[in-house]
Amino acid sequence: MAELDVDTGGIRPAVEQMRLTADKFKTIMDQMRAAVDEHRDASGNDSTGAKFREQHDPAAANMFAALHGYSGTVAATADRIDSLGQLLVKTEDTAGEEAARIAKSGN
């Protein structure tokens, strides 16, 4: 039978690092969005500025969507790993209790 060995104590710190990473990406996105919004008129109101915005604005929107998606995906993955870790701890506890019960009953 295959043996499964999981360091359940190491899961929580890893999950916290993942959550910090997700938060950092969100912070970066918010800062970049604020900078873009603050300088929105920097390209001017002439045809050259309009052409620049035609290229820049969709690319900026795509970048913000990607950062938002990445942050959300990392946070959701951290939540799922945390849930898995809690289930593994519960499984270990239940297995230990069952082994003690079996040993005590002699069966």
C-alpha positions as CSV (number, residue, x, y, z in Angstrom):
1,M,0.0,0.0,0.0
2,A,1.3,3.5,-0.9
3,E,2.1,5.8,2.0
4,L,0.9,9.3,2.0
5,D,3.0,11.8,4.1
6,V,1.8,15.3,4.3
7,D,3.3,18.0,6.6
8,T,0.0,19.5,7.7
9,G,1.9,21.9,9.9
10,G,3.6,23.4,6.9
11,I,0.4,24.0,5.0
12,R,-0.7,27.1,7.0
13,P,2.5,29.1,6.5
14,A,2.4,28.3,2.8
15,V,-1.2,29.4,2.5
16,E,-0.4,32.7,4.3
17,Q,2.4,33.3,1.8
18,M,0.0,32.7,-1.1
19,R,-2.5,35.1,0.4
20,L,0.2,37.7,0.8
21,T,1.2,37.2,-2.9
22,A,-2.4,37.6,-4.0
23,D,-2.7,40.8,-1.9
24,K,0.5,42.2,-3.4
25,F,-0.7,41.7,-6.9
26,K,-4.0,43.4,-6.0
27,T,-2.0,46.3,-4.5
28,I,0.1,46.6,-7.6
29,M,-3.0,46.6,-9.8
30,D,-4.6,49.3,-7.6
31,Q,-1.5,51.5,-7.7
32,M,-1.1,51.1,-11.5
33,R,-4.8,51.8,-12.1
34,A,-4.6,54.9,-9.9
35,A,-1.5,56.1,-11.9
36,V,-3.2,55.5,-15.2
37,D,-6.3,57.3,-14.1
38,E,-4.3,60.2,-12.7
39,H,-2.4,60.7,-16.0
40,R,-5.3,59.8,-18.3
41,D,-5.2,63.2,-20.0
42,A,-1.4,63.2,-20.4
43,S,-1.6,62.0,-24.0
44,G,-3.5,65.1,-25.0
45,N,-6.7,65.7,-26.8
46,D,-5.5,65.7,-30.4
47,S,-5.5,62.9,-33.0
48,T,-2.1,61.6,-31.9
49,G,-3.4,61.3,-28.3
50,A,-6.5,59.6,-29.5
51,K,-4.4,57.1,-31.5
52,F,-2.3,56.5,-28.4
53,R,-5.4,55.8,-26.3
54,E,-6.8,53.5,-28.9
55,Q,-3.7,51.3,-28.4
56,H,-3.1,51.9,-24.7
57,D,-6.5,51.7,-23.2
58,P,-7.4,48.2,-24.3
59,A,-3.9,46.9,-23.4
60,A,-4.2,48.6,-19.9
61,A,-7.6,47.0,-19.4
62,N,-6.3,43.6,-20.4
63,M,-3.4,44.0,-18.0
64,F,-5.7,45.0,-15.1
65,A,-8.0,42.1,-15.9
66,A,-5.0,39.7,-15.9
67,L,-3.7,41.0,-12.5
68,H,-7.2,40.8,-11.0
69,G,-7.6,37.3,-12.3
70,Y,-4.2,36.2,-11.0
71,S,-4.8,37.7,-7.6
72,G,-8.2,36.0,-7.4
73,T,-6.9,32.7,-8.6
74,V,-4.0,32.7,-6.1
75,A,-6.3,33.6,-3.2
76,A,-8.9,31.0,-4.2
77,T,-6.1,28.4,-4.5
78,A,-4.8,29.3,-1.0
79,D,-8.4,28.9,0.4
80,R,-8.7,25.5,-1.2
81,I,-5.3,24.3,0.0
82,D,-6.2,25.6,3.5
83,S,-9.4,23.6,3.4
84,L,-7.5,20.5,2.2
85,G,-5.0,20.9,5.1
86,Q,-7.9,21.1,7.6
87,L,-9.4,18.0,6.2
88,L,-6.1,16.2,6.4
89,V,-5.6,17.2,10.0
90,K,-9.2,15.9,10.8
91,T,-8.4,12.7,8.9
92,E,-5.2,12.2,10.9
93,D,-7.0,12.8,14.2
94,T,-9.9,10.5,13.2
95,A,-7.4,7.8,12.2
96,G,-5.5,8.1,15.5
97,E,-8.7,7.9,17.5
98,E,-9.9,4.9,15.5
99,A,-6.5,3.2,16.0
100,A,-6.6,3.8,19.8
101,R,-10.2,2.5,19.9
102,I,-9.2,-0.7,18.1
103,A,-6.1,-1.2,20.2
104,K,-8.1,-0.6,23.4
105,S,-10.8,-3.1,22.3
106,G,-8.2,-5.7,21.3
107,N,-9.7,-6.1,17.8
